C-alpha cells in the first residue's frame, strides 16, 4: 500500500546535535523587509512568525539577518550585532517558536552585494565589482584586510550567541546567492593570493572559521545549519564538485543541516529561471545535486524550491533521500499549508508565475519579490494573504511606496 504524504512528512527528524524537528516541512528564508527604522524586530515580525508557527511548520528560518549594522543588504533588514534589541528579539523568538516549532535565525553579511544607496564602498574578498547589468546597482568593492576578515568571523559568532540568549532555537549561516560567504567560495569573486583564496581549501576557510566560531559560542547541542549553493551556474564560479567537497567538510565538522540552493543574482537559479535546476521527474530544484551529495554524507539535507504539491514533497523525502522540504512562496500565500498536508489533504499550491502580459515588465526582478513581500506584510498586519492579488495593483503600490527606488535591485 502506497504511503500517503501525511504519513511521510509528519515523521520527526533528529539532528546531529540531538534536537528533534516535529515534521519534515520547513519555511525557508524569505526577505521580509519589515524591520523597524532602528533595524530591530517588532510586533509585525512577531505576528508574521506566529502565523507560520500556528500553520504547523516544523522548522522556520527567518529572512536574512545582518551581523553588521554598517553592511545591510536592504534598508529594512534586522541587524543583530549586540544585545540592544534583546527584549524585542525574545518576543520574536517566543512568538515564532510556539507549538514546538524550531525557529532559526539566518545570519548574513552581504559583502559587495549592497545597493549603492546603502554603501559607497562595500567590502569583498577581492576588489572585483559586478559586471553587466548588475554593475549599475552596486558600487565597486574594496578587498577585505586580514584583520577585517577575522572581525567579520567574530561578528557571526557574537550574533549567534545573542540569538541563543534571546530564545531562538538555532541559526543558519547564509552561504548562498552571492552574499559574502558565497563570494569567498567563488573563484570568480575571490581572487586573493593569501590563505583566504586560491585553492578550494583556502576559499572555504572563511565559512569553516565562521562555523567553528559559532559552534564554540553556542555549544555542541545547539543547532547550526548552512544554506549553500549547489553551484553558481557560472563557468568560472563555484562548481557542483566544489560544493560537494564543502558539504563533506562541514559534515565532518558536525554541521546539523545543509539547505541546498543555487545561483546568484548574476544567474538567479534560486528563482527557478535556469532550466537545469529542475528535473522533469520532480517538482524540486537542485534535486540531482542533492542526490549526488547524499551518496557521500549522512547529515540532514534540505532542498528548497519548486515544490507545489503534497505528493511531490513526500515523494522527494521517500525516494530521494532528502530529509526536509524547504518552502518559501507556497507559505507566503498559504501559511496553513503544513496543517493541511499533515491532516491528509490532497494539497496543490496556488503559486503560479506572475504575469502582466508585458514581457519587459515581467522580466523585472522586483515584480515577484515585491508581490510576495506584500503577502508577508498582510500577515504581519494580521490579515490573510491574497493569492489572487492583481499584479498591476501590486506594482502600482510598489511605485507609490518607493518611487524611483523601484529600479533598485532587491534580493532574498
Secondary structure, 3 states (H helix, E strand, C coil): CCCCHHHHHCCCEECCCCCEECCCEEECCCCCCCCCCCCCCCHHHHHHHHHHHHCCCCEEECCCEECCCCCCCCCCCCECCCCCCHHHHHHHHHHHCHHHCEEEEEEECCCCCCECCCCCCCEECCCCCCCHHHHHCECCCEECCHHHHHHHHHHHHHHHHHHHHHCCCEEEEEECCCCHHHHHHCCCCCCCCCCCCCCHHHHCHHHHHHHHHHHHHHCCCCEEEEEEECCCCCCCCCCHHHHHHHHHHHHHHCCCEEEEECCCCCCCHHHCCCHHHECCCCCCECHHHHHHHHCCCCCEEEEECCCCEHHHHHHHHHHHCCCEEEECHHHHHCCCHHHHHHCCCCCECCCCCCCCCCHHHHCCCHHHHHHHHHHHHHHHCCCCCCCCCCHHHHHHHHHHHHHHHHHCCCCC
